Amino acid sequence: MSETIEPLFDRVLVKRDKPPEKTSHGLISVSEDKSVIQRGVVAAAGPGDGDTKMAVAIGDIVMFGKFDGQEIKVNDEDGYLMLSQRELLAIIRTSEES
């Protein structure tokens, strides 16, 4: 059975990017990513809350703090976070999008 998650209010469901498992030289990295700033792709976004307009949309690449949000499983798959829009630090735009 497939689940659909629809965030409420100003909540955002983000699929966390996995750190690369191999280095540019093809070596397997055994150390965990120690960066405090994380990034991921918006999988779903709520409608906003009163006067709060949603600044992100599905497919946006966003930055957030390593310890922000609540980890959840979606369809038995790890790597999703439920965050408040206020926990997002930035939207990452590529030069093609500008």
C-alpha atoms as one frame of an Amber mdcrd trajectory, in Angstrom:
protein
   0.000   0.000   0.000   1.398   3.380  -1.028   1.142   6.375   1.311   0.713
   9.985   0.287   1.929  12.597   2.755   0.265  16.019   2.604   1.961  18.445
   5.021  -0.276  20.815   6.966   0.134  24.566   7.427   3.732  25.704   6.757
   5.276  22.232   6.911   7.547  20.862   4.173   8.434  17.228   3.432  12.050
  17.006   2.232  13.923  14.009   0.808  17.442  14.367   2.198  20.330  14.163
  -0.307  22.649  11.275   0.397  26.329  12.206   0.668  28.429  10.711  -2.120
  29.609   7.188  -1.296  32.700   7.432  -3.524  35.334  10.119  -3.788  36.220
  11.729  -7.114  39.080   9.207  -7.315  36.682   6.256  -6.990  37.530   5.457
  -3.365  34.699   4.426  -1.081  34.125   6.995   1.656  33.658   5.424   5.090
  33.303   8.643   7.066  29.887  10.188   7.593  29.212  13.658   6.200  30.124
  16.024   9.030  28.615  19.140   7.460  26.196  21.026   9.691  24.289  22.328
   6.668  22.276  19.682   4.827  20.343  19.779   1.589  17.459  17.941   0.029
  14.588  18.104  -2.431  11.080  19.261  -1.491   8.762  16.259  -1.915   5.586
  17.990  -0.632   4.612  21.338   0.862   1.651  22.527   2.894  -0.679  25.339
   1.824   0.762  27.926   4.213  -0.582  29.219   7.505  -2.757  32.323   7.625
  -0.518  35.164   6.459   2.427  32.802   5.826   2.873  32.241   2.100   4.842
  29.184   1.021   8.169  30.154  -0.562   9.028  26.617  -1.723   7.457  24.211
  -4.177   7.806  20.523  -4.986  11.167  19.884  -6.641  13.006  22.837  -5.062
  16.449  22.046  -3.658  16.691  23.473  -0.141  19.268  23.861   2.640  18.527
  23.181   6.318  20.376  22.517   9.565  21.614  18.996  10.299  19.552  18.740
  13.482  16.355  20.414  12.202  13.104  18.659  11.404  11.608  15.305  12.295
  12.843  12.169  10.508  10.026  10.065   9.061   9.644   7.055   6.774   7.562
   7.322   3.625   6.487   4.024   2.057   9.106   2.222   4.199  11.854   4.475
   2.790  14.179   6.388   5.127  15.694   9.785   4.425  12.637  12.043   4.683
  12.309  15.013   7.040   9.252  17.033   8.018  10.345  20.623   8.579   8.665
  23.924   9.227   9.285  26.365   6.383  11.035  28.587   8.992  13.680  25.845
   9.468  14.722  26.092   5.815  17.811  28.231   5.302  17.762  28.743   1.532
  16.542  27.563  -1.851  19.372  26.503  -4.150  18.896  27.756  -7.705  21.042
  26.683 -10.638  22.248  29.229 -13.200  19.779  27.745 -15.713  16.862  28.637
 -13.392  17.949  32.268 -12.871
